[in-house]
Amino acid sequence: MADERLHRCFERPPDELPWFVDLCVTARCNLNCQMCQSNNARFTEPEAARWLGFYDRLGAWLPRPRVVTLTGGEPLLRDDIYEQVGRLAALGFEPRLNTNGALLNPETVGRLVDAGLRVIILSFHGIGETHDRLRNAPGLYQGLLDMIDYLSNHTALAIQAVAVLHAISANEMPALVRKLAANPRFGVVHFQAVIPTLSRPWSTDFFFSDPLWPREPEVLARMLEVLDELEQMKRDGLPINNPASQFAHWRRYFRDPMHSFRNLPCEVGGDHLLVQADGAVTLCDQLGRLGAIDDDPRALWESPAAARLREDMRRCRRACNYRVNCCFVEQSC
């Protein structure tokens, strides 16, 4: 029987330790996607030994099992990604890999499974040509569907998808859910709302000029209809991971993005440990670093600098990726 716990993303452990451990192992990517400009970031990436040492220090601190997510960029561009997955698995963590899927094949999948990967998360941004156009990758959508079939038939991996809701492809998302749910081995779709483009400094200009933002009244109206439809699909039992409170917040966010967190302090600092592609360790990629992967993560988490950063975060009202999507906390306005 499949471990249903592997599909749960919003259950916080009953402690005051990081619940969301996000390991951005590279900013490099093999694609050039419209909603992400990761390739424009320039980092000197830590070598494998530094990452592995950091994982050992995480293992000396955090209870297990605990989810850790390897992301990027495209993490499969790192030749040592299998070694990194293996170390995390050997330490008792539940490693998850977030990938665009373009580099997956039976060999890479086999190596990931042998290393101890538990969950694979595939990125979708529409159906068919829409997905391929947004990813600048002709044929990728069908390749992802074929890969899901392969994973279902040849591995025990938990298979998830992440999909971004934005003006260009939101209309296709209900059909995408139905397509994925047709595979009985598929796990859950985790939706995210589009935010100011990843890998760039956060800017309100995004909401006034980017084609991904649903600013025209008719496009916004359709976005709100899609949110209603997806929420009803979740109630009907389709595999959508997001809680109802997140859909409710997204309705406010799409109507008024710069004020949707007006009355809500950021609580992500109590949940989130982020390692960036250059090895910087922080609680927030917008407000500064705490240290590096060469440091003791427990000491960083408990440091006076972390307490100050949490206070800075609590005063922040930005609609950033972590508050809107990854580390969403159920709150009332």
GISUL-V916601 format. One line per field, one symbol per residue. phi: phi as a letter, one per 30 degrees, with the letter a starting at -180 (. if undefined). psi: psi as a letter, one per 30 degrees, with the letter a starting at -180 (. if undefined). A space follows every 10 residues. Layout:
phi: ???
psi: ???
This chain:
phi: .dddddcccc cdddbccdcc cccddacdbd cbddcbcedd dbbcdddeed dddddddddd cddbdbdbcc bahcdddddc ddddeddddd djdcdbccbd idcdaeddde dddddjdcbc cccbbkchdd edddchbeid eddddddddd edcbbcedcb bbbcdbddbe dcdeddeddd ddddddcbcc dbcdbeeeib edbdeedcbd ddddddeddd ededddeddd ddddddjddc dddeddeddd dddddaddbd cecbddcddc cccccddcjd cacadccjcc abddcddddd dcdedddddd ddddddbddd ddddbdcecd bcd
psi: kkjffffkfg jklhahlkej jjjjfkfkkf likegkheff kjkjkkleee eeeeeeeeff ekllkkkkkk abajfffkfg eeeeeeeeef fgljkkkjlf ffgkleeeee eeeefgkekk jkkkgakbee eeeefhikfe eeeeeeeeee eefflgkkkl lkkkjleege ffeeeeeeee ffjffkclkj kkkklkkkgl kkkfeefffk ffkiekeeee eeeeeeeeee eeeeefglik fklefeeeee eeefeiefgf gegjkkgfff ekjkklfggk klfkffglle blffljeeee egleeeeeee eeeffkgkil eeeedehkkj ll.
